[in-house]
Amino acid sequence: MRDVDSYHDIFAARGKQYHRAMREWPEARREELELLPQWLNLGDGEVLVDAPAGGGYLARHLSPGVRYIAVDPVEEFYRCCPGDEGRDRFHCSLDAISLPDDTVDAVVSLAGLHHEADPAAIFAEFFRVLRPGGRLGLAEVAADSAPARFLNGFVDAHSSLGHDGHFFDERVIGLLETVGLVDVSLDSVPLEWRFADLAGMATFARALFGMDRAGNEQIIDGVERILGTRTLSDGGVAMHWELLVVTASKPDPLIGRMA
């Protein structure tokens, strides 16, 4: 059993590498970063919590009228999150967010919760900060998917920190309903990460996933064998990816009484 396992511990150890990858290839995961804002149909004037936010990468993919609040327990990521006009940041635990009850219109969480041993406690905190009628959007690696095999197999074997993700399946529905969320839905969504060439893809993946035990050729082989790639019309390369999108909402008692 490895000592490094939680989101906080993993990214306290390799957050700088992860952030460097996201800074140097800001467009690689555009499709993924745009996914949840589009899925929840975020509108001007709404308040959004992004938890865990990493370096606040989602913020640049939002409408300017959405107030963005980044939440992350890792100091390195917190310092990178935007905190200017209309955008706030909190350095706190995911199960103890520094916001009052019934505060925000939406909460999103992109591919960070598979490192948490007790997601139910985090879901309860998301429920607490959502206003009645507020929406939750999660996008996570699905159990038994190609990305799950890549992360817990290939990345695990080629990173000195390893990778032991607890990926999502239909059981997440019960966890969300137990904390009080309703209208839970699950959808598998295919995505692509895009790069100018295979070398850029491999360098990005090494930094993002901390694969300090693999060279470019090994990473390219692993990606093509497990995930697959395709050549783009401009000569670039797209790496196949896939996430399970989970949406839910907090009941609004007023609407219930009016029905």
Phi, psi and omega in degrees: 000128180280149177288324182276116185216321185282162176306312182300312183293318181298312186273345167295328181277323185229023180296325180297319179295316180300313182294324178298317178299315182292329179286321184278336177235064187294340182263353186302317185254026184307312183301320180290318182290334178276350190299302187291319175303322178289319183297321181271356178053054182295136182241166179303139179090350180276153180251126185241132170256131178246111188214123352285145189268350189058226178271021178075031186295334182291334189302321184285355180253014181256156170299142180301339181277355179271127176279124187255130177236114178270135177233123177207138181275354183264124184302316181301316179290316181305317182296334182273345183290144178292140179221032181267197185301127179081003181220125181243167178213145179228132176262095185202168178292151179290338178259014176209067184286137186280057178222150176291168175299151170054048190258323194240158181277331183208150172234133174236151178217117186248106166056036176239341187280348178288357174261004183254133182283335184231071181297335181299322179295325178288320177299322178296323178288321174301317178300317183299316186278342177290139172286160174304130185089355180290160186244147175244136175228122177244140172230113186225157172296135180272142175303141177067013176271169178299316176299324177297317178294322179295314184289308184278353177251285185294308180298316179304320182283339186245014176236134179293339176272344183073182175209118182229072183279144176256092192276163189272148170215197185298341180295342178296333179301312180297321179297318180290320179292327180297324180277355174114359180283152183230175178055044182283132176224151180235136177217132175274126186238117175284142183222172172225142168258132189243141184218162178289329182199174182294324180297319177295319177302314182293319180295319177299311182297322179299314181289317184297318185257003178066037182275075182282355181252017183225141172269174183303316183295322177296317182292316178301315179299316180296318179297312183293325183284322187261319186258317184094152177223168171215153179274133181273163183297335179270007180093354178284186182228140177247129176265127181290141177215171182199138177227153173266115179266125181240125177238152179200173179218160176267129182302146176249105183302327181296315179296321179299320181289331182280336185292000000 
